[in-house]
Amino acid sequence: MTNAKAPSRKGAKGEGRGLTIFFFLKAIGMALSQIWANKTRSFLTALGIIVGVASVTAVIAALTGLKAKVLSEFESVGAARLYVFPNRPDNVPRAKFPWEKCRLKVSEAQAIMDQCPSIKGISPIVDLPMSVESDTELIDGMTVNGIWPAWHDAVGRKVMRGRPFSQIDIDTARQVALVNEAAVTELKIDADGNGGLGEHILLGGRRFLVIGVVETTQARMLGMNSSEAEIFIPFSVAEKLLDGWYFMQFAAIATSPETAEEAKAEVEYVMRRQRGLQPDDPDTFRVAALDQYINQFKSLASGVTAIAGGIVGISLLVGGIGIMNIMLVSVSERTREIGLRKAVGATSAAILLQFLLEAVTLTVLGGIAGLVIGKLMAVSLTFIPGANLEQADVPAWAVILSIVFSAGVGVAFGMFPAYKASRLDPIEALRHE
């Protein structure tokens, strides 16, 4: 007597799962064969998806590159930096807070340095528009900055050649200057091959000795000044040249990025006390931390990327309409085939899945082609001179989103033709010529 063992429920489940996978792969193979049989029509149908995905990918790559460039410039300055600006309160009578009361004073910078334990260094910065002249060149209306020695740490700008200002330069008001590489080039003060060091320039008709060359940053790319030349003089010298209206700000650095918020609160407290402001008086100054600007820019850049991607993504919807149109034509052309399949036992669900997979396969292939074209466009952006898009690249989330969105377009616009095919009456379909 033999004991027959019934197949286990677990084995039956595994066999059923295997049949489902086989049927799914078979349906994809049929979809690919159908697409290959109508290559030209399939390509023209998927062209809208290809163009849409390529455009979205290129736009996102460009915006990602620009965002990375700007953030690298911001973050190179450091998240521990603080800036203090004069600020006349809104909705307050001008007579109560005239500009003279809001303007920053050197004594306030000294008070911040003495009374704020979280501040490591601070420098007032005053802007002086004046003519700059070398032996061969003249530049009118250039902005010359008066600074303290702590300016280098406060803004993260190092001296590449020569030396920075010393406290003796400030105390004795020596007529010395620091320049950047752009100033050396524009003023042509490197005739002797010394990089500009030891040369003399005239600032507003006064003779200054160049003692150092500071590194050049890309911070001015957001400004309106076409000249990249920068010149710095001791603040004590700049004070003597002040005449009438002038603009002054403070640049400070906290002891660490973690204490930036604490340093900001300390600066606000000292500034209010220095100005004798009452508890109900508004601030007549503004303290800004660089990390605040970084976060604001990240939010703005994300919003711009989403909006730009959405606008360009409209072409994907146009491509989806083309997919629906061609799938309806395909259903009409293959009505007799659908009838035969139903006659030999194919279910409505199988017919629906077959046509739906054809639409999804077509859109996914279009999406992949669009991604390849978009990637090539992103690479080409990095070679555009002066575009600041050297870091343009397609992020991983954009790749995943493009494929998922392409498949979603296939499902959304392929569902109606697939449903229509699945609802065909087999007898009527067999009669179709």
Residue, then its C-alpha position, 0 to 999 in steps of 0.5 A: m500500500t502506497n501513501a500518496k502525499a498531497p502537495s503542500r500549500k506552500g508548494a502550490k503558492g510557489e508554483g502559482r507565483g512562478l506562473t504569474i511571473f512567467f505570464f508577466l514576462k511573456a506579456i512584456g515579450m509580446a509587447l516588445s515584439q509588437i513595438w518592434a513590428n511597428k518601429t517607426r510608429s512606436f518611435l514617433t509615438a514615444l518621441g513626446i516622452i523622449v523629448g519631455v524626459a530629456s528636457v526635464t533631465a537637462v533643466i534639473a541638471a542645469l539647476t542642480g549645477l548652478k545650485a551646487k556652484v552657489l552653495s559651494e561659494f557660500e559654504s566656502v565662506g563658512a557657516a560661522r560668519l555673521y554680518v551686521f548691517p544698518n537698518r532703518p525700521d519700517n513704519v516708524p517716523r523718520a525723525k525718530f530714527p534718521w539715517e545718522k542714528c541707524r548708521l554703524k559706528v566703529s565703537e560698536a564694533q569694538a564693543i562687540m569684540d570686547q563684550c561678546p564671548s562667542i565672537k572670535g573676530i570682527s572687522p568694520i567694512v567701509d566702502l569708498p568710491m574713488s579713482v584708482e591709478s597705476d603707472t599705465e591704467l586708470i579705473d574710475g569709480m572703483t569701490v575701495n574697502g577699509i578693513w581691520p586685520a580681523w577681516h581675513d578671518a571674518v570673511g575667510r579671505k587669505v593673503m596669497r602673497g605678501r602680508p596682511f595688515s597689522q595692528i601697527d598699520i591701523d594705529t599709524a594709519r599707514q598708506v598701504a593696500l591689499v589687492n586681489e589677482a584681478a586688480v593686479t591684472e586690470l591695473k597691470i602692476d606685475a610688470d617686474g614679475n613680483g605679482g604686484l608686491g612693492e608696487h605703488i598705486l594712487l587711490g583718490g590721488r594718494r600714494f599707497l604701497v601694495i603689501g599683499v595679494v588676497e585670494t579672489t572669490q566668485a562672490r561678485m558673480l551675483g553682483m552688478n559690478s563688471s570689474e572683479a578688482e578689489i582693493f583694501i586699505p587700513f580702516s584708520v586710513a579710510e576713516k580720514l577719507l570719509d566725506g559725507w554719506y558712507f556705508m559701513q557694515f560689520a563682518a564677524i566670525a563666531t568661535s564655531p558654527e555651533t555657537a553662531e546662533e548664540a553669537k548672533a543673540e549676543v551681538e543683538y544684545v550689545m548693539r541694542r545696549q550701545r544704541g540705548l534702545q528701549p524694550d519696545d523700540p525696534d532694532t535699528f540694525r540687522v544681524a544676519a548669519l550666513d547659514q540663514y542665507i544658505n537655507q533660504f537659497k536651498s529652499l528657493a532653489s528647490g522651489v525653482t527646480a520644482i516649478a521649472g521641472g513641472i513646466v517642462g514636464i507638460s511635454l510628458l503629458v502631451g506625449g501621454i496623449g500620443i500614447m493613448n491615441i496610438m493604443l486606441v488605433s492598435v486596439s482597432e487594428r487588432t480587434r480580430e486578434i483580441g477575439l481569437r485570444k478570447a475565443v481560446g480562453a484568454t480572460s479580460a484581465a489578461i487582455l487588459l494587462q497585455f495592452l497596458l504593458e505595451a503602453v508602459t513598455l513604450t513609455v519606459l523605453g522612451g523615458i530611458a532614451g530621454l534620460v540618455i539624451g538628457k545626460l548627454m545634454a547635462v555633460s555638454l552644459t559643463f563645457i559652456p564657458g562662463a556658465n558656472l555649470e561645471q557641476a551640472d549633473v543628473p541627480a539619482w532622484a531625477v533618474i528614478l522620478s523620470i522612469v517612474f513618471s514615464a511608467g505612470v504616464g503609460v498606465a494613465f494613458g494606456m488604461f482606457p485603450a486597454y480597458k476598451a480592448s478587454r471589454l470587446d465581445p469575442i463574437e463581434a471581434l471575430r466578425h471584424e474585418 
